[in-house]
């Protein structure tokens, strides 16, 4: 049977099996889909990807063992079925037979094991490595079976195998992934010209039904106004990651369709907990008192989002609804905390914002303006987003950034908030024992109610000791020409193009 998402968590004492039948051959003749993206790709290798444009690329070229659908349920992809032991520590995946990489070789269990060995190897520098630290051992008893043996029970293991950075790569082409990515996905990589476009062709030997598109072009256009003008003129088919300020106006445009869906993607101020002045929790708490998150969400997102305490979105059942958000700024409370922290005259500190990310630019300016009455004097510094990884992340006291939704609450929180989390060590360098304990306990139980209690405790601890300023969970919107058929906006910000085509 097909297990719904988190079913393993709900049924920890059972042995479950999931399977999906193999569809028919692919079809062509659907035209070339032209998608406007905002930034260059820094990595073509899925294990090293960190930005949304790269994640969209990953879904075109590669497949994972499992796949997350638009309703956020998980289904088989390269694994046609899986079973798990009653203690949730042994997971056996049966691979599809006859699936070929783009260079013609059949995918086998050796490729799966090599993929995960690379991710688990610290030398690879995979941002998602800590998501899979429960993997103790892998075995391949035959070319179509992979066994994962975990060091602790983990009921959402099949879910996390659907993530963007764990796509299966060919063991014999590892050295080429940086410049010539080869996968099993619906589209074959053809070329990449930074600053211009990435070109893909339909995979004629794709293992499931589709794709219908003859190809895809990802056009790199940093300016949103240019993207929208090209869409309206018919020079583009899709604008990815539409700015919230553009949604209302575009909904009135003839021959354009706009879709906006809730997500757990968030933006915020990344405050380095090891650098002054944000190495003092009182300063970080003062910022929360000074700037109400509900006001920030309204100003920055035009209502296309909601305030949140953590990477757990307000529409998730684990969200701590009983923790209130301040209705108005507490300027005196914020100034009192700054005085206690040794800043009687407030603080003056640079705040780096990313050029080419208009929503995050607007967030930075909003924090600058709203923080002044309470003594926060942010000096805005603009840096191209492409230089963030090398020049900004982990190197400055404060900067604006954001992260896309992950497939599970664990992968949305543990890497970012645990003291050993792979993202945390390059962001805020946060260390809160109560948060660590809650995250570790949530991983060790298959009981959904127990998990919720742990994640609520995590959110409470984050209010007392915030790592930074996580402002809101935002909706994700795309705009389409009306000629684009059977393509929907996915809350994980990628495109499922298997059924899509250009119509009339």
N, C-alpha and C positions, 0 to 999 in steps of 0.2 A: 504494500500500500504506500501511498505518498504521504509522508509525515508532514504535518504543518510545521511552520517555524516554531522553534522552542519546544516541540513535542518531546524531545529527549529530556528536557528539563522537567516537563510535567509527568513523565512516565519513567523515572529513574530505575525502577526495578524490573523493567521489561527489556526484552531483546527485540529491537525493531528493524524493519527492512524497508528501504525505499527503492523504487524503480520507475523508469519511464521508457516507453517503447521508442524504438528508433524510427524517425520520420523518413520521408522519401527524399528524392534527389532535389538538388537546388534548381532554381529557375533564374533566367536572366531577362534583360530588356526593361529594367526599371529606371533607367536614366542614371545620371551622376548627381549625387546629393552634395550640395555646396554648403558647408557649415562654417559660420564665422566664430572664431575663438579669439581670446584677447591677448594671449602671451605665447612666446616660443616655448617649445618643449625642451627641458634640460636633459631629460633621460628618455630613451626609447626602451630600455631594459625594465621590465615590470618590477623587478625586485628593488629597484632604486627610485621608483616614482614617488613624487610627493604632491603634485599639483593637479587640478582638475582636468586641464587639457591633456596631461599625460594619462590620466585614468580613462578618459574617453578613447584615447589611442589604444590602451590596453585591451579594451573590450572589442575593438575592431579586429585586432591582430591575434589575440590569444583567447583561450578558454581556461576555466578553472575546473577543479574536480566537482564543485557545486556552483549553482547560479542563484542569485537573488532576483526575484521577479519584482515588478513594480509595486505589488501589494506587500513586499518585504517578506514573503514566504520563500523558503529555500527549496530548490528542486535539483535533481541530478543534472550534471553537464558532462564532463569527460568520464566521471564515474557513473555507471548506469545504475548502481545500487550500492548500499552500504548497510552494515550491521554494527551493533555496538553491544558490549557485554553489560551484564546487569550492574557492574560497579562503575560503568562509564569510563573505564580506563583502557579498553582495547577496542579499536575501531578498524573494521575491515572494509575496504573499498574494492569493488569489482569494476574494472575499467571496460570501456567500450572497445570492441575489437574493430579493426579496420580504419581507425581514425588516423589520418596522415598529417604530418607537418607540411608546411608549404614547400619544403625542399623534397618532398616525396616519400620520406621514411615514415613507417608506422610508429605511432606513439606507444610506449610500453611502460611498465612499472619502473624501469630504470630511469626514465625521464622524470617521473614523479618524484622519486627519491632524490635525484640530483637537484631538482628544483628546490626542495625543502632543505636539503643539506646546505645549499648556497644561502638561503634565507637565515638559517640558524648559525651560520659561520660569521662571527663578529667581523672578520676581515672584509666581508661583502659590503658592510655598512647598510644593510636593509633596514629602513625605518620601522618596518612591521615586525622585526625580529622578536621583541618581547611578547607579542601576541601569541607566539607559538612556543614559549619556553616550557610548556608542559610536555612537549614531545621528547620522550626519553630515548626511544629507539624506533627504527623503521625497518620493515622486512618486506622482501618481494619473493614470495614462495613460487611465483610463476610470472610470466610477462604481463598478466592481466589482473593481478591481485597485489594490493598494497596494504600492509598492516601497520597502523600507528599504535604504539604502546606509550601511554601517557604516565607521567609521574604522579598525577593526581586526577581525581574525577573531574570531568569537564563536559557537561551536558550539551553545550552549544558548539561542539567541535566541528560538526558538519557545516554549521552556519559560518564560522570564520574562514572556512576554506573557499567561500564565495568572494572573498575580498579582492580588491583590485591589484594588490601587490604580490599575489601568490598564484599568478597564472602559470600554467605548465609550459616549460621551455625545453627545447631539445638538448639532450646532454652532449651531443656532438657539435653544437653550434654556440656554445656559451660565449666563446671569444668574439662572436660577431654581433651579439645582441645590442651593443652600444650604437652600432651604425647600420646594421641590417637585421632588424628584429624578425625572427621567424617563429611562428606559432602554429596553432591548429584552427585559428579563428575564421570568421566569415569573409574577411578581407585580407589581401596580401599587400604588405608594405612595398611601395614602389620607389618613392623619393621623398626627401625632406629638404626644403630650402628655407633656412631660418629667416624670419622676417617676411616670408611670403606664404608658403603652403606646404602641406603634407599630402601626398597622393597615395591612394589605395585602389586596388583593383579587386573585383569580385573573385572570390576563391571558387573556381569551377568544381573543385573536388571536396567541397565542404561536406561534413559528415551528417548534417541534418537539413531539414527543409530551409530553403533560402540560401543566401540573400537574393532578393530580386534586383536591387540596385546594381548597375554595371560597375559602379565605383563610388568612391567618396573623396572629397577634397576638404581638408580642414584649412580654411583661409585664416591667416593671422593678421588681425586688424585691431590694434590696441584701442582705438577711439570708438566708443559706443555710438556716437552720432554717425560715424562713417558706416558702421555695421547696419544701423537702422535704415539709413538712406539707401544702401545697397539692397537691403531686403525689399523695401518698398518699390525700388526700381526693377526688381526681378533679377538682379545680378547675384543674389544669394537666395538660398532656400530656407536656411535656419539661422537664427541668432541664439547662440548658447549663452546661458547665464544672463538673462535680460535684467537690466537694472530696474529696481523697484520704482524709480521715478518715471520710467518709460511705460510701465504696464498699462496704466489707465488710458493714456493717449493712443497706444497701439491697438487697444481693444476696439477702437472706433474706426480703424483703418480697413478699408475694403480689401479683400483678398489676403488678409493676414489673420492667423489664428494665434491666440496667446493662451498658454497654460501655466498656472502657478500652483505648486503643490507644497504642502508642509514637509519640512525635513528637520533633521537634527544637526544640520550644519550651523556652525556658530562663528561669530567674529568677536574679537576683544582686544584689550590691551595686554600684551605679554610683558609682565614685570619680572625682571630677573631678581630672584630672592637672595642672590649672593652679592648683589651690587647695591651700594647706597644710591638713593635713600630707601629703596624697596626691600632691603634686607631686614627692615623693621616691619613687623606685622601691623603695627599701629598705623603706619603710613598707608599700607594697602587697604586696611579697613576704613581709613579716613576717606579714601577715594570713593568707596562704595557709599558712604554717608553723603558725600558731596554731590554725587551725580545719580539721580534716580534712573534705574534701568528702563522703566516703562517710558519715560520721556525720551530716552536715547533711541529706543526701538521705533517710536513714532516719528522722530525727526529724521533718523537715518534711513529707515525702511519704508516710510509712508504707509505704515500699517501692515506691511508684508512680512510680519514676524512677531515674536513675543519674547519678553524678558525671561531669562533662565538663570539658575544658580550654578549650573555646571554643564558639561556636554550632554546631559540628559534633557531631552526636549520636553516642553510643557504638555504635549499631547501623549507622552509615554506613561504607561501605568506606574512606572517606578519614580515618576517625578514627585518631589515633596511639595504637595499642594498646600500644606499647612505652614510653610515658611513664608511669611509675607515679604513683599517688596515694598520699600518705603514709598509712600505716596508723594513725598516732596523732599527736596534737599534739606539735610540737617547741617547747615553751614557751621553753626556753633559747635556741634558735636565733632565735626571733621576738624575744625581748628583746634579744639581741645586735644584731640589725639595727636595732631601734628606738634603741638607744644610739648606734650608728654614725650614725644619721640625726639625732642631737641630741635624743633624747627618753629620757633615762635613767630617768625616772619614768613612762614610758608616755605615752599620749595620751588626751585627753578631747575628744570631738567629737560633734556631733549626728548622729543617723542617722534620716532621715525614712522613715516607712513608710506605705503607703496604706491608709486606712480603707476597708473594703468589699472588700478583696482578702485574704481570710483566710489563704491559703497564703503570700502575700508578707508579711503581718503576722507570721505564725509564723516565717518565715525571718529577719526583722529581729530578733525577740526571741531566736531561736536564736543568731544571730551575736553579739548582746549578751552572752548568757550564756557562750558558748564562748570568746569573745575575752578575757574578764576576766583569766584566769590569766596571759596573755602580755602584759598591759598595755594592752589596748584597752578603754577605758571609753566605750562608746557610750551617749549620752543619747537615748533614743527620743523622737521627735516624730511625732505622728500627724496626717496631713493627708488630707482626702478626696481620693480618686483623681481626681475631676473637676477638682481645682485643681492637679494635678501639672504640666500643660503650662504654665500661666501662672506658677506660684509656685515650682516645685521643679526641673524639668529644666534643667540647665545653670546653676543659680543657687545650689546648696548643695554642700558638699564631699562628702556621702555620702547616698545614698538607695537604697531597695529598689525595683526594677522588674523587668519581665520582658518577653519578646518572643516572639511566636508564630512557628512555623516558616515559612520562606520556600520558594518552589518550587525553588530551586537552591542549591547551596553558595555560589556567587558572591553571590547576593542575600542569603544568610544572613550573609555575612562582610564583603564589601567595604564596604557602607554603614556598618557598625558599627565596623570596625577600621582601615580605610584612613585616613590622615591627612586626606584630602579627602572622606571618606564623609559623606553627608548626615545620617546618624544620629549618627555619631561627633562631629560638630561641636556637637551639642546634648546629648551624653551625657558621656563621659569626656574628650573632647578629647585623644585618644591619638595619639602620634606615635612609631612605631617603624619605622625604615627597613627592617629585615629583614622585617617584616610587610607593609609597602607593596610591597617587591620581590616577595615571594611571591604576593601577591594580583594584582599586575599581570601577572606571568609566567603565572599560572594562567589568566587571561583570554585569553592570546594563543596558547594551544595547544589543538588538538583531540584530543590524545593523552591518554587517561584515566590511563595510568600516570604520565605527566609531571605531569598535574594533581595526582594523589595526592601525588607527591613535593613539589610546591610547598606543598600544604596541610598536609602533615606538618611541613615547615619552618616554616610559619606558627605551628603549635601549639607547636613547640619555642621559638620566639622569644617567644611569649606566656607561657610558663612562666618564662623569664628576665626578661621585662619585662611583667608582667600589667597590662592596662588597668584592671581592677577585680577583682571576685570573682564569676566566673560559676560558680554553684554546681552546677547539675545540668540534665540534659534530662529533662523530665517527661512522663508519660503524660497523655492527654486523655480524660476520661470524661464521659459523659452518661447520664442516667436517663430512661427512657421508660415511660409507661403501656403495658400490654400491648395496648391497643387501637390503638396507633400501628403501622402496617404499612409495610414497605418503605422505612424511613428508617434509615440506618446512621450511625454515628459516623465523621466524616471527620478524618483526622490533621491537616488544615489548619484545623480548628475551625469550619468552616461546615457548612451542611446542604444536601445535594442533595435537593430536595423534589419533583422532577418525577414520581416514581413513587409517592410516599407517599399514604396515605389513613387515615382513622379507620375502623377495623373494629369487630368485636364481640369 
